[in-house]
Amino acid sequence: MAPLMFGVTAHVYSGKFDPSVFLKALEDFKINNISIVPTALRKTLAKEDVSKYSLCIEKLSYTGEALGIKTFYRVKEAFGIEPHSIYGSTEVGVIILDYMYEDWEVKPGSLGKPILGLEVTVIDEFGNILPPNQVGEIAVKLRGKWVRTGDLGYVDEDGYFWFKGRADDIIKSSGYRIGPEEIESILNEHKAVEESAVIGVPDELRGQIIKAFIKLKPGYEPSEDLKRKIQLYAREKLAKYAYPREIEFIDKIPKSIDAKIKRGLLRQMEMKKRTRLLKETKV
């Protein structure tokens, strides 16, 4: 609504996303400001040569999910500008921005800083404000009270916020608390992976282990060999306790209307599957 309030022409992409249609629309309508979800950016970079289009993009922002460091630099190279994060929720609105001032320093992977006039911080389970670099729940002060977002993150020494994952999505494995977003970000950088979703599944030894659901890019076929290669790639990039010990290839990652991964649905599906297998084993 904000662009319309200022008399700015707004274009909205409708229907199933197609990278070539998207880029042609940017070219034909001379779009100079894009707001998009990272999944669409990754699909575009995987399937299209952006340099073939005459674009006049001046600003590019993203929201809904983590972008990933590698994708950040690929976007910067392809479009000639740095992508900027927008963070918020339906309940509290936008509360943190990766601003686009000329003298603004972008920290690839960060959410940015609070919107001017808002008090945003990171608190522990008791509501205490945490010092820099300690993970807690991101909260915003509204009407004199801290309102929790349900997202975990931390603030660095420069006041930039960093997202670690949904509080209810955190995986507890071998005593470690692991955010699925950071693992998904690494998996999405593999040449065969179009997108991924990570959850924790029960394990007698570790409490939980990490399972990744992966949608492959066109031209790649599911196989045990490919699973091992993706696991090896992730293990080289992540801590030993944070790589996916299980991988399942699926045709579509379930998402909400605002492009957020439905990990709760994946956990339900996995629980039903494991319950069914357990019954079959007993029979």
BALOBA-1460 file (C-alpha; in Angstrom, 3 decimals):
// residues 283
<rec num="1" residu="m" x="0.000" y="0.000" z="0.000"/>
<rec num="2" residu="a" x="2.889" y="2.392" z="0.725"/>
<rec num="3" residu="p" x="3.919" y="2.833" z="-2.958"/>
<rec num="4" residu="l" x="0.316" y="3.615" z="-3.918"/>
<rec num="5" residu="m" x="0.098" y="6.227" z="-1.163"/>
<rec num="6" residu="f" x="3.015" y="8.042" z="-2.784"/>
<rec num="7" residu="g" x="1.578" y="7.773" z="-6.289"/>
<rec num="8" residu="v" x="4.081" y="5.140" z="-7.410"/>
<rec num="9" residu="t" x="3.032" y="2.646" z="-10.081"/>
<rec num="10" residu="a" x="3.057" y="-0.888" z="-8.657"/>
<rec num="11" residu="h" x="3.156" y="-4.116" z="-10.672"/>
<rec num="12" residu="v" x="2.255" y="-7.473" z="-9.107"/>
<rec num="13" residu="y" x="3.315" y="-10.842" z="-10.499"/>
<rec num="14" residu="s" x="0.352" y="-13.225" z="-10.612"/>
<rec num="15" residu="g" x="0.168" y="-16.961" z="-11.315"/>
<rec num="16" residu="k" x="2.811" y="-19.667" z="-11.316"/>
<rec num="17" residu="f" x="6.267" y="-18.131" z="-11.219"/>
<rec num="18" residu="d" x="8.257" y="-18.316" z="-14.450"/>
<rec num="19" residu="p" x="11.749" y="-16.725" z="-14.461"/>
<rec num="20" residu="s" x="11.612" y="-15.764" z="-18.152"/>
<rec num="21" residu="v" x="8.183" y="-14.101" z="-17.769"/>
<rec num="22" residu="f" x="9.432" y="-12.330" z="-14.649"/>
<rec num="23" residu="l" x="12.538" y="-10.909" z="-16.333"/>
<rec num="24" residu="k" x="10.641" y="-9.949" z="-19.500"/>
<rec num="25" residu="a" x="8.115" y="-8.059" z="-17.358"/>
<rec num="26" residu="l" x="10.937" y="-6.204" z="-15.572"/>
<rec num="27" residu="e" x="12.327" y="-5.246" z="-18.968"/>
<rec num="28" residu="d" x="9.044" y="-4.299" z="-20.676"/>
<rec num="29" residu="f" x="7.611" y="-2.247" z="-17.801"/>
<rec num="30" residu="k" x="10.974" y="-0.696" z="-16.862"/>
<rec num="31" residu="i" x="10.661" y="-1.795" z="-13.234"/>
<rec num="32" residu="n" x="13.278" y="-0.123" z="-11.036"/>
<rec num="33" residu="n" x="12.367" y="-1.487" z="-7.588"/>
<rec num="34" residu="i" x="11.729" y="-5.184" z="-6.809"/>
<rec num="35" residu="s" x="10.418" y="-6.832" z="-3.635"/>
<rec num="36" residu="i" x="10.607" y="-10.615" z="-3.910"/>
<rec num="37" residu="v" x="11.011" y="-13.913" z="-2.047"/>
<rec num="38" residu="p" x="14.446" y="-15.616" z="-2.179"/>
<rec num="39" residu="t" x="13.015" y="-18.801" z="-3.733"/>
<rec num="40" residu="a" x="12.003" y="-16.829" z="-6.832"/>
<rec num="41" residu="l" x="15.467" y="-15.267" z="-7.015"/>
<rec num="42" residu="r" x="17.164" y="-18.652" z="-6.806"/>
<rec num="43" residu="k" x="14.895" y="-20.049" z="-9.540"/>
<rec num="44" residu="t" x="15.640" y="-17.054" z="-11.748"/>
<rec num="45" residu="l" x="19.405" y="-17.323" z="-11.340"/>
<rec num="46" residu="a" x="19.296" y="-21.084" z="-11.933"/>
<rec num="47" residu="k" x="17.302" y="-20.913" z="-15.171"/>
<rec num="48" residu="e" x="17.998" y="-17.546" z="-16.808"/>
<rec num="49" residu="d" x="20.922" y="-15.376" z="-17.892"/>
<rec num="50" residu="v" x="19.927" y="-12.019" z="-16.433"/>
<rec num="51" residu="s" x="22.471" y="-10.175" z="-18.595"/>
<rec num="52" residu="k" x="20.372" y="-10.944" z="-21.709"/>
<rec num="53" residu="y" x="17.674" y="-8.547" z="-20.491"/>
<rec num="54" residu="s" x="17.814" y="-4.742" z="-20.514"/>
<rec num="55" residu="l" x="16.976" y="-4.024" z="-16.889"/>
<rec num="56" residu="c" x="16.963" y="-0.777" z="-14.935"/>
<rec num="57" residu="i" x="16.751" y="-2.168" z="-11.391"/>
<rec num="58" residu="e" x="17.866" y="0.346" z="-8.767"/>
<rec num="59" residu="k" x="16.655" y="-1.381" z="-5.587"/>
<rec num="60" residu="l" x="15.991" y="-5.010" z="-4.699"/>
<rec num="61" residu="s" x="14.545" y="-6.242" z="-1.407"/>
<rec num="62" residu="y" x="13.557" y="-9.691" z="-0.181"/>
<rec num="63" residu="t" x="11.507" y="-11.197" z="2.635"/>
<rec num="64" residu="g" x="9.885" y="-14.449" z="3.785"/>
<rec num="65" residu="e" x="13.030" y="-16.553" z="4.168"/>
<rec num="66" residu="a" x="16.811" y="-16.395" z="4.398"/>
<rec num="67" residu="l" x="18.682" y="-15.533" z="1.219"/>
<rec num="68" residu="g" x="22.024" y="-17.214" z="1.894"/>
<rec num="69" residu="i" x="25.475" y="-15.671" z="1.490"/>
<rec num="70" residu="k" x="26.265" y="-17.361" z="-1.825"/>
<rec num="71" residu="t" x="22.917" y="-16.322" z="-3.309"/>
<rec num="72" residu="f" x="23.479" y="-12.770" z="-1.993"/>
<rec num="73" residu="y" x="26.613" y="-12.397" z="-4.080"/>
<rec num="74" residu="r" x="25.083" y="-14.123" z="-7.105"/>
<rec num="75" residu="v" x="22.180" y="-11.649" z="-7.004"/>
<rec num="76" residu="k" x="24.588" y="-8.739" z="-6.627"/>
<rec num="77" residu="e" x="26.589" y="-9.920" z="-9.634"/>
<rec num="78" residu="a" x="23.530" y="-10.620" z="-11.812"/>
<rec num="79" residu="f" x="21.526" y="-7.456" z="-11.059"/>
<rec num="80" residu="g" x="24.411" y="-5.130" z="-10.250"/>
<rec num="81" residu="i" x="22.983" y="-4.142" z="-6.841"/>
<rec num="82" residu="e" x="22.962" y="-5.535" z="-3.325"/>
<rec num="83" residu="p" x="19.759" y="-7.253" z="-2.132"/>
<rec num="84" residu="h" x="18.280" y="-5.821" z="1.084"/>
<rec num="85" residu="s" x="16.313" y="-7.700" z="3.736"/>
<rec num="86" residu="i" x="12.844" y="-6.764" z="5.045"/>
<rec num="87" residu="y" x="11.845" y="-8.462" z="8.302"/>
<rec num="88" residu="g" x="8.510" y="-8.550" z="10.121"/>
<rec num="89" residu="s" x="5.322" y="-10.525" z="10.605"/>
<rec num="90" residu="t" x="1.578" y="-10.237" z="10.164"/>
<rec num="91" residu="e" x="1.166" y="-9.591" z="13.902"/>
<rec num="92" residu="v" x="3.713" y="-6.765" z="14.310"/>
<rec num="93" residu="g" x="4.279" y="-5.552" z="10.751"/>
<rec num="94" residu="v" x="7.749" y="-4.692" z="9.427"/>
<rec num="95" residu="i" x="10.117" y="-4.016" z="12.329"/>
<rec num="96" residu="i" x="13.655" y="-4.475" z="10.932"/>
<rec num="97" residu="l" x="15.078" y="-3.188" z="7.660"/>
<rec num="98" residu="d" x="18.268" y="-3.493" z="5.687"/>
<rec num="99" residu="y" x="18.076" y="0.184" z="4.756"/>
<rec num="100" residu="m" x="18.933" y="1.520" z="1.311"/>
<rec num="101" residu="y" x="20.607" y="4.796" z="2.237"/>
<rec num="102" residu="e" x="23.621" y="5.659" z="0.104"/>
<rec num="103" residu="d" x="25.942" y="5.381" z="3.114"/>
<rec num="104" residu="w" x="24.286" y="2.227" z="4.501"/>
<rec num="105" residu="e" x="26.622" y="-0.735" z="5.028"/>
<rec num="106" residu="v" x="25.035" y="-4.046" z="4.069"/>
<rec num="107" residu="k" x="26.120" y="-7.057" z="6.084"/>
<rec num="108" residu="p" x="25.342" y="-10.046" z="3.829"/>
<rec num="109" residu="g" x="22.991" y="-12.392" z="5.656"/>
<rec num="110" residu="s" x="21.809" y="-9.925" z="8.317"/>
<rec num="111" residu="l" x="18.286" y="-8.551" z="8.729"/>
<rec num="112" residu="g" x="19.516" y="-4.995" z="9.184"/>
<rec num="113" residu="k" x="18.461" y="-2.633" z="11.992"/>
<rec num="114" residu="p" x="15.129" y="-1.666" z="13.605"/>
<rec num="115" residu="i" x="12.804" y="0.743" z="11.814"/>
<rec num="116" residu="l" x="13.319" y="4.282" z="13.058"/>
<rec num="117" residu="g" x="11.116" y="4.938" z="16.074"/>
<rec num="118" residu="l" x="10.709" y="1.279" z="17.065"/>
<rec num="119" residu="e" x="12.408" y="-0.432" z="19.992"/>
<rec num="120" residu="v" x="13.466" y="-3.930" z="18.943"/>
<rec num="121" residu="t" x="15.712" y="-6.272" z="20.908"/>
<rec num="122" residu="v" x="16.465" y="-9.914" z="21.730"/>
<rec num="123" residu="i" x="15.133" y="-11.349" z="25.001"/>
<rec num="124" residu="d" x="15.461" y="-14.611" z="26.909"/>
<rec num="125" residu="e" x="12.615" y="-16.856" z="28.070"/>
<rec num="126" residu="f" x="12.080" y="-14.638" z="31.138"/>
<rec num="127" residu="g" x="11.890" y="-11.405" z="29.172"/>
<rec num="128" residu="n" x="15.400" y="-10.176" z="30.001"/>
<rec num="129" residu="i" x="17.271" y="-8.260" z="27.281"/>
<rec num="130" residu="l" x="20.279" y="-10.254" z="26.115"/>
<rec num="131" residu="p" x="23.742" y="-8.831" z="25.364"/>
<rec num="132" residu="p" x="25.215" y="-8.838" z="21.821"/>
<rec num="133" residu="n" x="25.793" y="-12.197" z="20.100"/>
<rec num="134" residu="q" x="23.551" y="-14.190" z="22.466"/>
<rec num="135" residu="v" x="20.678" y="-16.016" z="20.784"/>
<rec num="136" residu="g" x="17.194" y="-15.331" z="22.080"/>
<rec num="137" residu="e" x="13.763" y="-14.345" z="20.796"/>
<rec num="138" residu="i" x="13.378" y="-11.205" z="18.706"/>
<rec num="139" residu="a" x="10.851" y="-8.860" z="20.324"/>
<rec num="140" residu="v" x="9.429" y="-5.393" z="19.669"/>
<rec num="141" residu="k" x="8.049" y="-2.997" z="22.290"/>
<rec num="142" residu="l" x="4.437" y="-2.073" z="21.545"/>
<rec num="143" residu="r" x="2.230" y="-0.159" z="24.015"/>
<rec num="144" residu="g" x="4.945" y="-0.451" z="26.633"/>
<rec num="145" residu="k" x="5.260" y="-4.243" z="26.475"/>
<rec num="146" residu="w" x="7.620" y="-6.619" z="24.693"/>
<rec num="147" residu="v" x="5.812" y="-8.514" z="21.973"/>
<rec num="148" residu="r" x="7.566" y="-11.747" z="20.993"/>
<rec num="149" residu="t" x="7.866" y="-12.594" z="17.300"/>
<rec num="150" residu="g" x="8.438" y="-16.332" z="17.754"/>
<rec num="151" residu="d" x="11.734" y="-15.986" z="15.871"/>
<rec num="152" residu="l" x="15.165" y="-16.624" z="17.340"/>
<rec num="153" residu="g" x="18.099" y="-14.394" z="16.519"/>
<rec num="154" residu="y" x="20.810" y="-12.186" z="17.958"/>
<rec num="155" residu="v" x="22.177" y="-8.650" z="17.692"/>
<rec num="156" residu="d" x="25.837" y="-8.059" z="16.884"/>
<rec num="157" residu="e" x="28.076" y="-5.321" z="18.322"/>
<rec num="158" residu="d" x="27.059" y="-2.940" z="15.524"/>
<rec num="159" residu="g" x="23.327" y="-3.296" z="16.188"/>
<rec num="160" residu="y" x="22.567" y="-5.527" z="13.186"/>
<rec num="161" residu="f" x="20.046" y="-8.323" z="13.750"/>
<rec num="162" residu="w" x="20.676" y="-11.915" z="12.589"/>
<rec num="163" residu="f" x="17.949" y="-14.532" z="12.153"/>
<rec num="164" residu="k" x="18.477" y="-18.063" z="13.521"/>
<rec num="165" residu="g" x="15.069" y="-19.698" z="12.963"/>
<rec num="166" residu="r" x="11.543" y="-20.066" z="14.329"/>
<rec num="167" residu="a" x="11.512" y="-20.896" z="18.026"/>
<rec num="168" residu="d" x="9.254" y="-23.904" z="17.387"/>
<rec num="169" residu="d" x="11.433" y="-25.074" z="14.480"/>
<rec num="170" residu="i" x="14.673" y="-25.287" z="16.457"/>
<rec num="171" residu="i" x="16.249" y="-28.759" z="16.341"/>
<rec num="172" residu="k" x="17.818" y="-30.140" z="19.514"/>
<rec num="173" residu="s" x="20.479" y="-32.708" z="18.603"/>
<rec num="174" residu="s" x="23.229" y="-34.072" z="20.862"/>
<rec num="175" residu="g" x="22.820" y="-31.093" z="23.181"/>
<rec num="176" residu="y" x="23.023" y="-28.510" z="20.385"/>
<rec num="177" residu="r" x="20.269" y="-26.075" z="19.370"/>
<rec num="178" residu="i" x="20.245" y="-25.861" z="15.579"/>
<rec num="179" residu="g" x="18.263" y="-23.474" z="13.386"/>
<rec num="180" residu="p" x="16.931" y="-25.023" z="10.152"/>
<rec num="181" residu="e" x="17.395" y="-21.815" z="8.134"/>
<rec num="182" residu="e" x="21.194" y="-21.918" z="8.243"/>
<rec num="183" residu="i" x="21.222" y="-25.528" z="7.038"/>
<rec num="184" residu="e" x="18.699" y="-24.812" z="4.274"/>
<rec num="185" residu="s" x="20.800" y="-21.865" z="3.164"/>
<rec num="186" residu="i" x="23.815" y="-24.152" z="2.654"/>
<rec num="187" residu="l" x="21.804" y="-26.915" z="0.963"/>
<rec num="188" residu="n" x="20.256" y="-24.402" z="-1.450"/>
<rec num="189" residu="e" x="23.744" y="-23.492" z="-2.650"/>
<rec num="190" residu="h" x="24.364" y="-27.020" z="-3.978"/>
<rec num="191" residu="k" x="24.213" y="-27.129" z="-7.770"/>
<rec num="192" residu="a" x="21.498" y="-29.821" z="-7.800"/>
<rec num="193" residu="v" x="19.204" y="-28.250" z="-5.185"/>
<rec num="194" residu="e" x="16.410" y="-25.886" z="-6.156"/>
<rec num="195" residu="e" x="15.114" y="-25.506" z="-2.607"/>
<rec num="196" residu="s" x="15.053" y="-27.390" z="0.669"/>
<rec num="197" residu="a" x="13.326" y="-27.656" z="4.048"/>
<rec num="198" residu="v" x="14.875" y="-29.011" z="7.238"/>
<rec num="199" residu="i" x="13.257" y="-30.492" z="10.352"/>
<rec num="200" residu="g" x="14.318" y="-32.521" z="13.361"/>
<rec num="201" residu="v" x="13.204" y="-36.165" z="13.596"/>
<rec num="202" residu="p" x="13.385" y="-38.473" z="16.651"/>
<rec num="203" residu="d" x="16.597" y="-40.368" z="17.320"/>
<rec num="204" residu="e" x="17.307" y="-42.611" z="20.323"/>
<rec num="205" residu="l" x="20.982" y="-41.636" z="20.573"/>
<rec num="206" residu="r" x="20.928" y="-37.906" z="19.785"/>
<rec num="207" residu="g" x="17.376" y="-36.949" z="20.750"/>
<rec num="208" residu="q" x="16.829" y="-35.589" z="17.267"/>
<rec num="209" residu="i" x="18.685" y="-35.781" z="13.986"/>
<rec num="210" residu="i" x="18.386" y="-33.460" z="11.015"/>
<rec num="211" residu="k" x="16.303" y="-34.476" z="8.040"/>
<rec num="212" residu="a" x="16.254" y="-32.481" z="4.819"/>
<rec num="213" residu="f" x="13.475" y="-32.484" z="2.243"/>
<rec num="214" residu="i" x="14.926" y="-31.463" z="-1.103"/>
<rec num="215" residu="k" x="13.409" y="-30.376" z="-4.397"/>
<rec num="216" residu="l" x="15.918" y="-30.916" z="-7.187"/>
<rec num="217" residu="k" x="16.582" y="-28.616" z="-10.107"/>
<rec num="218" residu="p" x="15.469" y="-29.760" z="-13.578"/>
<rec num="219" residu="g" x="17.969" y="-32.202" z="-15.052"/>
<rec num="220" residu="y" x="18.789" y="-33.956" z="-11.784"/>
<rec num="221" residu="e" x="17.302" y="-37.300" z="-10.760"/>
<rec num="222" residu="p" x="16.911" y="-38.630" z="-7.200"/>
<rec num="223" residu="s" x="19.458" y="-41.266" z="-6.256"/>
<rec num="224" residu="e" x="21.332" y="-42.578" z="-3.234"/>
<rec num="225" residu="d" x="24.562" y="-41.325" z="-4.789"/>
<rec num="226" residu="l" x="23.188" y="-37.793" z="-5.053"/>
<rec num="227" residu="k" x="22.047" y="-37.963" z="-1.428"/>
<rec num="228" residu="r" x="25.585" y="-38.819" z="-0.332"/>
<rec num="229" residu="k" x="27.057" y="-36.008" z="-2.441"/>
<rec num="230" residu="i" x="24.670" y="-33.442" z="-0.961"/>
<rec num="231" residu="q" x="25.391" y="-34.706" z="2.557"/>
<rec num="232" residu="l" x="29.137" y="-34.449" z="1.945"/>
<rec num="233" residu="y" x="28.729" y="-30.922" z="0.577"/>
<rec num="234" residu="a" x="26.736" y="-29.867" z="3.654"/>
<rec num="235" residu="r" x="29.163" y="-31.547" z="6.049"/>
<rec num="236" residu="e" x="32.059" y="-29.596" z="4.561"/>
<rec num="237" residu="k" x="30.188" y="-26.308" z="5.091"/>
<rec num="238" residu="l" x="28.523" y="-26.993" z="8.458"/>
<rec num="239" residu="a" x="29.494" y="-28.316" z="11.866"/>
<rec num="240" residu="k" x="29.493" y="-32.117" z="12.103"/>
<rec num="241" residu="y" x="26.349" y="-32.100" z="14.253"/>
<rec num="242" residu="a" x="24.474" y="-29.816" z="11.822"/>
<rec num="243" residu="y" x="24.491" y="-31.697" z="8.527"/>
<rec num="244" residu="p" x="21.375" y="-33.683" z="7.435"/>
<rec num="245" residu="r" x="21.727" y="-37.368" z="8.333"/>
<rec num="246" residu="e" x="18.549" y="-38.103" z="6.376"/>
<rec num="247" residu="i" x="17.514" y="-36.727" z="2.985"/>
<rec num="248" residu="e" x="14.236" y="-37.208" z="1.161"/>
<rec num="249" residu="f" x="13.621" y="-35.904" z="-2.356"/>
<rec num="250" residu="i" x="10.173" y="-34.381" z="-2.888"/>
<rec num="251" residu="d" x="8.415" y="-32.676" z="-5.787"/>
<rec num="252" residu="k" x="7.319" y="-29.590" z="-3.873"/>
<rec num="253" residu="i" x="8.270" y="-27.840" z="-0.649"/>
<rec num="254" residu="p" x="5.034" y="-26.954" z="1.235"/>
<rec num="255" residu="k" x="4.765" y="-23.209" z="1.808"/>
<rec num="256" residu="s" x="2.281" y="-20.691" z="3.133"/>
<rec num="257" residu="i" x="0.744" y="-17.960" z="0.979"/>
<rec num="258" residu="d" x="3.563" y="-15.609" z="2.054"/>
<rec num="259" residu="a" x="6.226" y="-18.127" z="0.913"/>
<rec num="260" residu="k" x="7.234" y="-19.394" z="4.360"/>
<rec num="261" residu="i" x="8.099" y="-23.079" z="4.635"/>
<rec num="262" residu="k" x="5.482" y="-25.161" z="6.458"/>
<rec num="263" residu="r" x="7.887" y="-27.152" z="8.624"/>
<rec num="264" residu="g" x="5.058" y="-28.037" z="10.986"/>
<rec num="265" residu="l" x="3.301" y="-29.834" z="8.139"/>
<rec num="266" residu="l" x="6.507" y="-31.691" z="7.255"/>
<rec num="267" residu="r" x="6.866" y="-32.774" z="10.900"/>
<rec num="268" residu="q" x="3.278" y="-34.070" z="10.883"/>
<rec num="269" residu="m" x="3.880" y="-35.977" z="7.642"/>
<rec num="270" residu="e" x="7.077" y="-37.466" z="9.033"/>
<rec num="271" residu="m" x="5.427" y="-38.518" z="12.290"/>
<rec num="272" residu="k" x="2.588" y="-40.250" z="10.424"/>
<rec num="273" residu="k" x="5.087" y="-42.027" z="8.195"/>
<rec num="274" residu="r" x="7.180" y="-43.243" z="11.145"/>
<rec num="275" residu="t" x="4.082" y="-44.363" z="13.053"/>
<rec num="276" residu="r" x="2.885" y="-46.341" z="10.033"/>
<rec num="277" residu="l" x="6.292" y="-47.986" z="9.545"/>
<rec num="278" residu="l" x="6.426" y="-48.887" z="13.234"/>
<rec num="279" residu="k" x="3.019" y="-50.592" z="13.017"/>
<rec num="280" residu="e" x="4.057" y="-52.471" z="9.889"/>
<rec num="281" residu="t" x="7.244" y="-53.642" z="11.623"/>
<rec num="282" residu="k" x="5.277" y="-54.959" z="14.613"/>
<rec num="283" residu="v" x="2.904" y="-56.832" z="12.297"/>
